[in-house]
Amino acid sequence: MNQTRIDTPTGAVEAELVRPDGPGPWPGVVVVHDVMGLNDDVRNITRTIAEAGYLAVTPRLFDGSGPRCLVGMFRDFNRGQGMTFDRITAAREFLKGQTDCTGRIGVVGFCIGGGFALATATDGFDASAPFYGNLPKDMNEALRGSCPVVGSYGRRDPSLMGAGDKLSKALSHNDVPHDVKTYPGVGHGFANHWNAGPMTPLLRVTGFGFQQQAADDAWRRVFEFFHTYLKA
């Protein structure tokens, strides 16, 4: 794993870049982190994606920490524009500019990052993989012209009740190739190793947190989907 910096309209930002072993070129994947930021969990996910044969990069989407950063990220999502979108776009173009990238780029996101993975699915990516991603307003319109989508949700997620079914319906409406699955018995964050300090046990009781079986199956589906739309 290598730290790098990516030029954006508001200045250079820190990013984690991981290359697969062996000779390239490889398709690329932009990883969009959640509200926990660019932490060890996301770094491990970036490494897992690279081990599957993708040039993976995770840009830092907000500077510093605290409520103001999170508010800005959610504000950008609701407006459909702003610094967060600029950094995701810059990360995609950064990958395309690498000599060992094929030029086909996917995007993976978690929680609000999954929302951005959906929100950018109509903007130059070749495949999108939202994990329990927030849904855009007026989905039928927002997903018109979307790249193929492989989405993963938890049935016990109190913040996104029925989101997987709604997303699948909107993608079908727009004739977008997709694989959207809602996992029974799991909630929000089932593919993330969140560390919320003393609040972690409470999150698990309320349905949040990592679930190995669902996470393994979701990643299997994502990589099969990416093989079709990024590697083929």
Disulfide bonds with the S-S distance in Angstrom:
none
